[in-house]
Amino acid sequence: MNFSIYDFTSFTKWIDNALNSSMSPGWAILVELVIIGIVFIAFYAVIGLYLVLAERKVCALIQNRLGPNRVGPIGMFQTIADLIKLLMKELIEIKHADKFLFNLAPFIVIIASFMAIAALPFAKGLHAIDLNIGIFYLFAVSSLGVIGILLSGWSSNSKYSLIGAIRSGAQVVSYELSVGLALLSVVIFSGTMQLSGIVESQANGWWIIKGHIPAIISFLIFLVASTAETNRGPFDLAEAESELTAGFHTEYSGIKFAFFFLAEYMNMFIVAAIAATVFLGGWMPFHIQGWEGMNNVMDYIPPFIWFFGKTIFVILVMMWFKWTFPRLRIDQLLTLEWKYLLPINLMNIVLIAFIVLMGWYIK
Amino acid sequence: MNSEYLILFFLLGVILVGGAVVFSMFVAPNSTNPAKSEPYECGIPVKSTAWIQFNVGYYLFAIIYLIFDVETVFIFPWGVVMRDLGMTAFVEILIFFFILVLGLLYAWKKGALKWV
């Protein structure tokens, strides 16, 4: 296996050396931080805007419509036009609202998703920060967004917002357990929490293949639980349009509303990226042992294409969920988590521990 | 990059939201009107505040969640070292899960998981 042509470690080292040789170390670090900042803000905006467009297109496809097709070729610039429109809209101040918390909520929602993106490995050597507790960090940070949602619902002093926010709180905290335990199964398999280490451990096969039945169970649980954790349909009780107007962001207008919308799509990207990294091999190409010819061809596809391909696959599955299943009731939602997913997950962890102990997985 | 640089990503979020909100304040129109600043309530005048008591069920689930979430934090380090410790770790986690599941069954039996 030869990944050297796509090893980004040398690329980032080269930039680092070039900057250090041309200016003092303090300035070099500052310039690096600015470069990383600009790259990530641009990446964040592009991914967020185009996921919104993708959702509208997928929805249109499933409902046998055309979807947005006026602004730009096949509606390519529709969401950019929407964003500009939202920037121009008035920011309405709500009477009797808690002003400070009301304005703080969009910050928390966006910051939580930004901090999660920091730890994702896009290719070998192409990650902002490679924490040694990466997966644990993602699990912790990706659940911070719910604080923003609760604040937004509580502070707007509107009944719809409050109902949406507390529903979302109950839902997100419940499903977070399943997300954590599903991720734990791969930690047991690979014996590390570092995301780059988990990806390296999948060089000879992705965990969903190597871990056979229990890994598939974990993957399915992760898909369901992360769909619920990001407040997406069929679990979108928090913003159930037909009963709560817009749920927790009913009272937000203009660009503040846009940030809640953006954060929802970014969270979907983040959970899909985690699923791709942890279960589907991250940036590792698809390999079948013994088929050297095919493996060599696969190695020539750049790793970030593998990463984004898998992420987009998971995102499309989640969109397909949303436009296929009807919304659950809150009691059905909590029953599904506490009486089905959680016991199955605990059993699954014991099964995985036993399989790893006996060495019955594909090494 | 070291983990201290996580502060950069925190700042990126603040810059993105703060910048856009400040920009919007300059370009967006602004007209005040008593009816506009009322919280939305299907068009009828607002009755009382929304800061009221709500269903205790939400609170109950949050408490059960808290217990299980702390357990999850305990299991993660176990997952990393399980392979090295071997059978001892497996037996210990069985005991741990037994106690955990007993707690879940107790909550279930008491009806804490039933939505009312």
Contacts between the chains, C-beta under 8 A, distances in Angstrom:
chain1	res1	chain2	res2	distance
A	33	B	5	7.3
A	33	B	8	5.6
A	36	B	1	7.9
A	36	B	8	6.8
A	37	B	8	6.4
A	37	B	11	7.7
A	37	B	12	5.5
A	37	B	15	7.7
A	40	B	9	7.2
A	40	B	12	6.0
A	41	B	12	6.0
A	41	B	15	7.6
A	41	B	16	5.9
A	44	B	16	7.4
A	87	B	20	6.9
A	87	B	23	6.7
A	87	B	24	5.3
A	87	B	27	6.5
A	87	B	28	7.4
A	88	B	24	7.7
A	88	B	27	5.7
A	88	B	28	5.8
A	88	B	29	7.9
A	89	B	24	7.7
A	89	B	28	5.8
A	90	B	28	5.0
A	90	B	29	5.4
A	90	B	30	5.9
A	90	B	31	7.2
A	91	B	21	7.3
A	91	B	24	6.1
A	91	B	25	6.8
A	91	B	28	6.2
A	92	B	36	6.2
A	92	B	37	6.5
A	93	B	37	5.9
A	94	B	37	5.9
A	94	B	38	7.8
A	94	B	39	5.8
A	95	B	34	7.8
A	95	B	37	4.4
A	95	B	38	6.1
A	95	B	39	7.4
A	96	B	39	7.3
A	96	B	49	6.6
A	97	B	39	7.5
A	103	B	21	7.7
A	106	B	17	5.5
A	106	B	21	7.7
A	107	B	13	6.7
A	107	B	14	6.4
A	107	B	17	5.0
A	107	B	18	7.5
A	110	B	13	4.7
A	110	B	16	6.2
A	110	B	17	5.0
A	111	B	9	7.9
A	111	B	10	5.8
A	111	B	13	3.4
A	111	B	14	6.8
A	111	B	17	7.9
A	112	B	13	7.9
A	113	B	13	7.8
A	114	B	9	4.8
A	114	B	10	7.3
A	114	B	12	5.3
A	114	B	13	4.1
A	114	B	16	7.6
A	115	B	6	6.4
A	115	B	9	5.0
A	115	B	10	6.3
A	115	B	13	7.3
A	117	B	9	7.2
A	118	B	6	6.0
A	118	B	8	7.9
A	118	B	9	4.3
A	128	B	1	6.1
A	128	B	5	7.4
A	128	B	9	7.3
A	129	B	1	5.1
A	129	B	2	7.5
A	129	B	3	6.1
A	129	B	5	6.1
A	129	B	6	6.3
A	131	B	3	5.8
A	136	B	76	5.6
A	154	B	51	7.6
A	156	B	39	6.5
A	156	B	50	7.8
A	157	B	39	5.6
A	157	B	49	6.0
A	157	B	50	4.9
A	157	B	51	6.6
A	158	B	39	3.6
A	158	B	40	5.8
A	158	B	41	7.2
A	158	B	50	5.5
A	159	B	39	7.7
A	159	B	41	6.7
A	159	B	50	4.8
A	160	B	40	6.6
A	160	B	41	7.9
A	161	B	39	7.7
A	161	B	50	7.1
A	162	B	50	4.8
A	162	B	51	7.9
A	162	B	54	7.1
A	163	B	54	7.8
A	166	B	54	5.9
A	166	B	55	7.9
A	166	B	58	5.0
A	167	B	58	7.8
A	169	B	58	6.7
A	169	B	62	7.1
A	170	B	57	7.8
A	170	B	58	4.7
A	170	B	61	5.0
A	170	B	62	6.9
A	173	B	61	7.2
A	173	B	62	6.0
A	173	B	65	4.4
A	173	B	69	7.6
A	174	B	61	6.1
A	174	B	65	6.1
A	176	B	65	7.5
A	176	B	69	7.0
A	177	B	65	6.7
A	177	B	68	5.1
A	177	B	69	6.5
A	177	B	72	6.4
A	180	B	69	7.5
A	180	B	72	4.4
A	180	B	76	7.9
A	181	B	72	6.5
A	181	B	75	7.7
A	184	B	72	7.3
A	184	B	75	5.9
A	184	B	76	6.2
A	184	B	79	5.1
A	187	B	76	6.5
A	187	B	79	4.0
A	187	B	80	6.2
A	188	B	79	4.5
A	188	B	82	5.7
A	188	B	83	7.9
A	191	B	80	6.1
A	191	B	81	7.9
A	191	B	82	7.6
A	191	B	83	5.1
A	192	B	80	6.4
A	193	B	76	7.0
A	193	B	80	6.0
A	245	B	40	6.3
A	250	B	40	5.5
A	251	B	39	6.0
A	251	B	40	6.6
A	254	B	24	5.8
A	254	B	28	6.1
A	255	B	20	5.0
A	255	B	21	6.0
A	255	B	23	8.0
A	255	B	24	4.4
A	256	B	21	6.7
A	258	B	20	7.9
A	259	B	17	5.8
A	259	B	20	7.4
A	330	B	115	6.4
A	331	B	114	7.9
A	331	B	115	3.4
A	334	B	61	6.4
A	334	B	113	7.1
A	334	B	115	6.0
A	335	B	113	7.3
A	335	B	115	7.6
A	338	B	61	7.9
A	338	B	64	7.6
A	338	B	104	7.7
A	338	B	108	7.8
A	338	B	113	4.8
A	339	B	108	7.2
A	339	B	113	6.4
A	342	B	68	7.5
A	342	B	104	7.1
A	343	B	101	7.4
A	343	B	104	7.3
A	346	B	97	5.9
A	346	B	100	7.1
A	346	B	101	6.4
A	349	B	75	7.4
A	349	B	93	7.9
A	349	B	97	7.5
A	350	B	93	7.2
A	350	B	94	6.7
A	350	B	97	6.2
A	353	B	82	6.0
A	353	B	89	7.7
A	353	B	90	5.4
A	353	B	93	6.2
A	354	B	90	6.7
A	356	B	82	6.8
A	356	B	83	6.2
A	357	B	82	7.7
A	357	B	83	7.9
A	357	B	86	6.6
A	357	B	87	6.8
A	357	B	90	5.5
